């Protein structure tokens, strides 16, 4: 710890019930960015075939339009840390909310494929910003004793956003008599699917005006009285505010605002802790989780399941995702980050391996595809098991660790780099899965199995345990 000022033991520093309620509110408000992250990431799936028909594009071009948002995500994530240090955490939330709103309107009313792509990239930039600023803000505001559970709100919001987007798409499709291009109030159904996101985007912006700025940012710009007020609101009367401010101020004096240059210095270019953050982000994506959420409907249809059932199974995986996230929120502060990640890695590796075995029994081509009943049932069970193990571990733990593990002097910039790596890996999985599945669906799942297995030694050797530590203790 760089500070010479001693603080009260972090394990015992708990907010009172009245303060905890306030902390939960501001955490949930900040996590609205995560809700929009999940919503915007998955809502496009309900519009894919309609966009193909509306603009007359082939599968390759269509895949690029869908994946274009992920490039925006990487750019937004890379910018968010520096903007947060310069403008404040709340201002970055407001910028992201404005980008979400503009993207929703533009995507619903495109002139052509070119500007639809542009609106998708803009929305991706908002997702990238929200993916960085949410965990960082929550980590800085939450009392240490509750930080893991409160940081889990980000992932909970993401999975709820995914599920809500599927329900909204289904509801709009029902109003349009099952036709994605059916007309509703002068617009096609798919346009409404993309445009409805304006509602949570505006809500996110409004909520950002109701929550306080991070005390660490306030102290960094000399607003000590305002920082004390926020600390009193979130940590309660049991905390010596002068000591807490002095602790944070001393840590801030020993550092300067982080830049990408500050991340350099290790034998491999970047500092070791930055590489660990990048590794966490990349492994989280390379196990193939977004294949389930971006392609689940077409995946099940590709192994002979009818479209209506494939939609049902897509929805059930989103429910399993929520259940797993709730489990993680309950245990991340009890058993720690590393044990939970190891449990998830082992469970994912087994589930993906079983799915690969089941998919190897796929027969037929084109629309004449089938799987034996046993293998079909096993594949469905394995996919749901995979989502459960991901959700109760890596889905939550990665966000918690990224918000906690970096030293104060590089936290914002390192978070931006790690989140950018996550979006690049997400993009890689998104654009390669169609070709991999055409080549060999079972082989694709064997690749994801290998990454899940490799994540186990990675956790054991390099990932630190951050349970119960204050941010100032991270270096």
C-alpha positions in Angstrom: 0.0 0.0 0.0 1.5 3.3 -1.0 -0.2 5.4 1.7 1.4 5.9 5.1 -2.0 6.6 6.7 -3.6 3.6 8.4 -7.3 2.9 7.8 -9.7 0.8 9.8 -9.7 -2.9 9.0 -11.6 -3.3 5.7 -13.4 -6.5 6.6 -15.2 -4.7 9.5 -16.0 -1.5 7.5 -19.7 -2.0 6.8 -22.4 0.4 5.9 -25.4 0.6 8.1 -28.8 -0.6 6.8 -29.9 2.9 5.8 -26.6 3.6 4.0 -26.6 0.2 2.3 -29.9 0.9 0.8 -28.5 4.1 -0.7 -25.5 2.2 -2.0 -27.7 -0.4 -3.6 -29.6 2.3 -5.4 -26.6 4.1 -6.8 -25.0 0.7 -7.7 -28.2 -0.3 -9.6 -28.3 3.1 -11.4 -24.7 2.7 -12.5 -25.4 -0.9 -13.6 -28.0 0.4 -16.0 -25.1 0.7 -18.4 -24.7 -3.1 -18.0 -28.4 -3.6 -18.8 -27.9 -1.6 -22.0 -24.8 -3.6 -22.7 -26.7 -6.9 -22.6 -29.8 -5.4 -24.4 -27.9 -3.8 -27.3 -25.6 -6.8 -27.7 -28.5 -9.3 -28.2 -31.4 -7.3 -29.6 -30.0 -7.4 -33.1 -30.6 -11.1 -33.3 -34.3 -10.6 -33.6 -33.7 -8.4 -36.6 -31.1 -10.3 -38.6 -33.3 -12.0 -41.2 -35.3 -8.8 -41.7 -32.2 -6.7 -42.3 -31.0 -9.4 -44.8 -34.3 -9.1 -46.7 -34.6 -5.3 -46.5 -31.1 -4.5 -47.8 -30.5 -7.7 -49.9 -27.2 -8.6 -48.4 -25.4 -12.0 -48.2 -24.4 -13.7 -44.9 -20.8 -12.4 -45.0 -21.8 -8.8 -45.2 -24.6 -9.3 -42.7 -22.1 -10.8 -40.2 -19.9 -7.8 -40.6 -22.8 -5.4 -39.8 -23.6 -7.4 -36.7 -19.9 -7.6 -35.6 -19.3 -3.9 -36.4 -20.8 -2.9 -33.0 -18.0 -4.9 -31.3 -15.3 -2.7 -32.9 -17.2 0.3 -31.5 -17.1 -1.5 -28.1 -13.4 -1.8 -28.2 -12.9 1.9 -29.1 -15.4 3.0 -26.4 -13.7 0.9 -23.8 -10.2 2.2 -24.7 -11.4 5.8 -24.4 -13.5 5.5 -21.3 -10.7 5.3 -18.7 -9.0 8.5 -19.8 -12.3 10.3 -20.1 -13.3 9.2 -16.6 -10.1 10.5 -15.2 -10.5 13.8 -17.0 -14.3 14.5 -16.8 -15.5 12.2 -14.0 -17.3 8.9 -13.8 -20.8 10.4 -13.9 -20.1 12.5 -17.0 -18.9 9.4 -18.9 -22.1 7.7 -18.0 -24.1 10.6 -19.4 -22.0 10.5 -22.6 -22.7 6.8 -23.0 -26.4 7.3 -22.4 -26.5 10.0 -25.1 -24.7 7.6 -27.5 -27.1 4.8 -26.7 -30.1 7.0 -27.4 -28.8 8.3 -30.7 -27.8 4.8 -31.8 -31.2 3.4 -31.0 -33.0 6.1 -33.1 -30.6 5.9 -36.0 -30.6 2.0 -36.1 -34.4 2.1 -36.2 -34.5 4.6 -39.0 -31.6 3.8 -41.3 -31.3 5.1 -44.9 -29.2 2.1 -45.9 -26.8 -0.6 -44.7 -24.0 1.9 -44.5 -25.6 4.1 -41.9 -27.1 1.1 -40.0 -23.5 0.0 -39.7 -22.5 3.5 -38.5 -25.2 3.5 -35.8 -24.2 0.1 -34.7 -20.6 1.2 -34.2 -21.8 4.3 -32.3 -23.9 2.1 -30.0 -20.9 -0.2 -29.6 -18.9 2.8 -28.4 -21.6 3.4 -25.7 -21.4 -0.3 -24.7 -17.6 -0.1 -24.4 -17.8 3.0 -22.2 -20.5 1.4 -20.0 -18.5 -1.8 -19.7 -15.5 0.1 -18.2 -17.2 2.9 -16.2 -19.7 0.7 -14.4 -17.3 -1.7 -12.7 -14.8 1.2 -12.0 -17.5 3.4 -10.4 -19.1 0.6 -8.4 -15.7 -0.5 -7.1 -14.9 3.1 -6.0 -18.2 3.7 -4.3 -19.0 0.4 -2.6 -17.9 -0.3 0.9 -15.1 -3.0 0.8 -17.2 -5.6 2.8 -19.9 -5.5 0.1 -17.9 -4.7 -3.0 -17.9 -8.1 -4.6 -21.7 -8.5 -4.3 -22.3 -4.9 -5.5 -19.9 -5.3 -8.4 -21.9 -8.3 -9.4 -24.8 -5.9 -10.2 -23.0 -5.2 -13.5 -23.2 -8.8 -14.7 -26.7 -9.2 -13.3 -27.8 -6.2 -15.3 -26.1 -7.6 -18.4 -27.9 -10.9 -18.3 -31.3 -9.3 -17.5 -30.7 -7.0 -20.5 -30.2 -10.0 -22.7 -33.4 -11.7 -21.4 -35.5 -8.5 -21.7 -34.3 -7.9 -25.3 -35.5 -11.4 -26.2 -38.9 -10.9 -24.6 -39.3 -7.5 -26.3 -38.4 -9.0 -29.6 -40.8 -11.8 -29.1 -43.6 -9.4 -28.1 -43.1 -7.2 -31.1 -42.9 -10.2 -33.4 -46.2 -11.4 -32.0 -47.8 -8.0 -32.7 -46.6 -8.3 -36.3 -48.1 -11.7 -36.7 -44.7 -13.4 -36.7 -43.3 -11.3 -39.6 -40.1 -9.5 -38.8 -40.9 -7.1 -41.7 -44.6 -6.8 -40.7 -45.7 -3.2 -40.4 -46.6 -1.6 -37.0 -47.5 2.1 -36.9 -45.7 2.8 -40.2 -42.4 1.0 -39.3 -41.4 -2.6 -39.8 -41.2 -4.9 -36.8 -37.4 -5.1 -36.8 -37.2 -1.3 -36.7 -39.3 -1.3 -33.5 -37.0 -4.0 -32.0 -34.0 -1.8 -32.4 -35.7 1.5 -31.6 -37.3 0.4 -28.2 -33.8 0.6 -26.7 -34.3 4.4 -26.5 -36.4 3.9 -23.4 -33.7 2.3 -21.1 -31.1 4.6 -22.7 -33.0 7.7 -21.6 -33.6 6.1 -18.1 -29.8 5.5 -17.8 -29.2 9.2 -18.5 -31.8 10.4 -16.0 -30.5 8.1 -13.3 -26.9 9.4 -13.8 -28.1 12.8 -12.5 -29.4 11.2 -9.3 -26.2 9.5 -8.1 -23.0 11.0 -6.6 -19.6 11.3 -8.2 -16.9 8.8 -7.1 -15.2 10.0 -3.9 -11.8 9.2 -5.4 -12.5 11.4 -8.4 -13.7 14.2 -6.2 -10.6 14.0 -4.1 -8.4 14.0 -7.2 -9.9 17.4 -8.2 -9.7 18.9 -4.7 -13.4 18.6 -3.8 -12.7 17.1 -0.3 -15.9 18.2 1.4 -18.0 16.7 -1.4 -15.9 13.5 -1.2 -16.6 13.3 2.6 -20.3 13.7 2.0 -20.3 10.8 -0.5 -18.2 8.6 1.8 -20.6 9.4 4.7 -23.6 8.4 2.5 -22.1 5.1 1.3 -20.0 3.9 4.3 -22.0 5.2 7.3 -21.2 6.9 10.5 -18.8 4.2 11.8 -16.1 5.4 9.4 -13.7 8.2 10.3 -14.1 10.4 7.3 -10.9 12.4 7.8 -8.9 9.1 7.9 -10.6 7.8 4.8 -10.1 11.0 2.9 -6.4 11.1 4.0 -5.9 7.5 3.0 -7.3 8.1 -0.5 -5.6 11.5 -0.8 -2.2 10.0 0.1 -2.6 7.2 -2.4 -3.5 9.8 -5.1 -0.5 12.0 -4.3 1.8 9.0 -5.0 0.3 8.6 -8.5 -0.7 10.6 -11.5 -3.5 10.2 -13.9 -3.0 7.0 -15.7 -2.1 6.8 -19.4 -1.3 4.0 -21.7 2.4 4.7 -21.2 2.0 3.9 -17.5 1.0 0.3 -18.4 4.4 -0.3 -20.0 7.4 -1.8 -18.1 7.2 -5.6 -18.0 9.4 -7.9 -19.9 6.6 -8.5 -22.4 6.0 -4.8 -22.9 3.1 -4.3 -20.5 3.1 -4.7 -16.7 2.3 -8.3 -15.6 -0.9 -7.2 -13.9 -2.1 -5.7 -17.2 -1.4 -8.9 -19.0 -3.4 -10.8 -16.3 -6.3 -8.4 -16.9 -6.1 -9.0 -20.6 -5.9 -12.7 -20.1 -9.1 -12.7 -18.0 -10.9 -10.7 -20.6 -9.8 -12.9 -23.5 -10.5 -16.2 -21.8 -14.0 -15.0 -20.8 -14.8 -14.7 -24.5 -12.8 -17.5 -26.1 -14.8 -20.2 -24.2 -17.5 -19.3 -26.7 -20.2 -17.8 -24.4 -21.4 -15.4 -27.0 -22.0 -18.1 -29.5 -24.9 -19.0 -27.3 -26.3 -15.5 -27.1 -25.6 -14.3 -30.6 -26.3 -17.5 -32.5 -28.3 -19.8 -30.3 -31.4 -19.8 -32.5 -29.5 -20.6 -35.7 -27.3 -23.1 -33.7 -30.2 -25.2 -32.7 -31.8 -25.0 -36.1 -28.5 -26.1 -37.6 -28.8 -29.4 -35.7 -32.4 -30.1 -36.7 -34.5 -28.3 -34.1 -37.5 -26.4 -35.4 -37.5 -22.5 -35.3 -40.2 -22.1 -32.6 -38.4 -24.6 -30.3 -35.0 -22.9 -31.0 -36.4 -19.6 -29.7 -37.7 -21.3 -26.6 -34.3 -22.8 -25.9 -32.6 -19.4 -26.5 -34.9 -17.9 -23.8 -34.3 -20.7 -21.3 -30.5 -20.2 -21.6 -31.0 -16.6 -20.7 -33.0 -17.6 -17.6 -30.2 -20.1 -16.6 -27.8 -17.2 -17.1 -29.7 -15.1 -14.6 -29.9 -18.0 -12.1 -26.1 -18.5 -12.4 -25.5 -14.8 -11.9 -27.6 -14.8 -8.7 -25.5 -17.7 -7.4 -22.3 -15.8 -8.1 -23.6 -12.7 -6.4 -24.3 -14.8 -3.3 -20.9 -16.5 -3.1 -18.3 -14.1 -4.6 -17.6 -12.5 -1.3 -18.0 -15.7 0.7 -15.6 -18.1 -1.0 -13.5 -15.6 -3.0 -12.9 -14.8 -6.6 -10.3 -17.5 -7.5 -12.2 -20.5 -6.1 -15.4 -19.4 -8.0 -13.5 -19.0 -11.2 -11.9 -22.4 -10.9 -15.3 -24.1 -10.3 -16.6 -22.4 -13.4 -13.6 -23.3 -15.6 -13.9 -27.0 -14.7 -17.7 -27.0 -15.2 -17.4 -25.2 -18.5 -14.7 -27.5 -19.8 -16.8 -30.6 -19.0 -20.0 -29.1 -20.5 -18.3 -27.9 -23.7 -16.6 -31.3 -24.1 -19.9 -33.1 -23.8 -21.5 -30.7 -26.2 -18.7 -31.3 -28.7 -19.3 -35.1 -28.4 -23.1 -34.7 -29.0 -22.6 -32.4 -32.0 -20.4 -35.0 -33.6 -23.6 -37.0 -34.3 -25.1 -34.3 -36.5 -26.0 -35.7 -39.9 -27.3 -34.2 -43.2 -26.9 -31.0 -45.0 -28.9 -27.8 -45.9 -32.4 -28.0 -44.4 -32.2 -31.8 -44.0 -30.3 -32.0 -40.7 -30.9 -34.3 -37.8 -29.4 -35.6 -34.6 -30.3 -38.8 -32.6 -32.7 -38.0 -29.8 -30.1 -39.0 -27.1 -27.4 -36.7 -28.5 -29.9 -33.9 -29.1 -31.0 -34.0 -25.5 -27.4 -34.2 -24.2 -26.4 -31.2 -26.4 -29.3 -29.1 -24.9 -28.4 -30.1 -21.4 -24.7 -29.5 -22.0 -25.4 -26.0 -23.4 -27.5 -25.1 -20.5 -24.9 -26.5 -18.1 -22.2 -24.4 -19.8 -24.2 -21.2 -19.5 -24.8 -22.0 -15.8 -21.1 -22.5 -15.0 -20.1 -19.5 -16.9 -22.7 -17.3 -15.2 -21.9 -18.4 -11.7 -18.2 -17.8 -12.2 -16.4 -16.0 -15.1 -19.5 -13.9 -16.0 -19.3 -12.2 -12.7 -15.7 -12.8 -11.4 -14.0 -11.1 -14.4 -15.9 -7.9 -13.9 -15.2 -7.9 -10.1 -11.5 -8.6 -10.6 -11.1 -6.0 -13.3 -12.6 -3.4 -11.0 -10.4 -4.4 -8.1 -7.0 -5.9 -9.1 -5.2 -2.9 -10.7 -3.1 -0.5 -8.6 -4.7 2.9 -8.2 -2.1 4.6 -10.4 -3.0 2.6 -13.5 -6.6 1.5 -12.8 -8.5 3.5 -15.3 -6.1 3.0 -18.2 -5.6 -0.7 -17.4 -9.4 -1.3 -17.2 -9.7 0.3 -20.7 -7.1 -1.9 -22.2 -8.5 -5.1 -20.6 -12.1 -4.3 -21.7 -10.9 -3.5 -25.2 -9.2 -6.9 -25.4 -12.5 -8.4 -24.3 -14.4 -6.7 -27.1 -11.8 -7.7 -29.7 -12.0 -11.4 -28.5 -15.8 -11.1 -28.6 -15.6 -9.8 -32.2 -13.2 -12.7 -33.2 -15.7 -15.3 -31.8 -18.6 -13.6 -33.5 -17.2 -13.5 -37.0 -15.5 -16.9 -36.9 -18.3 -19.1 -35.6 -20.4 -19.3 -38.8 -17.4 -20.6 -40.7 -16.2 -22.9 -37.9 -19.7 -24.4 -37.6 -19.9 -25.0 -41.3 -16.5 -26.6 -41.2 -17.2 -28.8 -38.2 -19.6 -27.8 -35.4 -18.1 -30.4 -33.0 -14.6 -29.2 -33.8 -15.6 -25.6 -33.0 -16.8 -26.8 -29.5 -13.6 -28.7 -29.0 -11.7 -25.4 -29.5 -13.9 -23.7 -26.9 -13.3 -26.7 -24.6 -9.6 -26.3 -24.9 -9.8 -22.6 -23.9 -11.9 -23.5 -20.9 -9.4 -26.1 -19.8 -6.4 -23.7 -20.3 -8.1 -21.1 -18.1 -7.6 -23.4 -15.1 -3.7 -23.2 -14.9 -4.0 -19.5 -15.9 -6.1 -18.8 -12.7 -3.9 -21.0 -10.5 -0.6 -19.4 -11.5 -1.4 -15.7 -12.2 -4.7 -14.4 -11.0 -4.6 -12.7 -7.6 -7.3 -13.0 -4.9 -8.8 -9.6 -4.1 -11.5 -10.7 -1.6 -11.8 -8.3 1.3 -9.0 -5.9 0.3 -9.3 -2.2 -0.1 -8.5 -0.6 -3.4 -5.5 1.1 -1.8 -4.1 -2.3 -0.8 -3.8 -3.3 -4.5 -0.6 -1.4 -4.9 
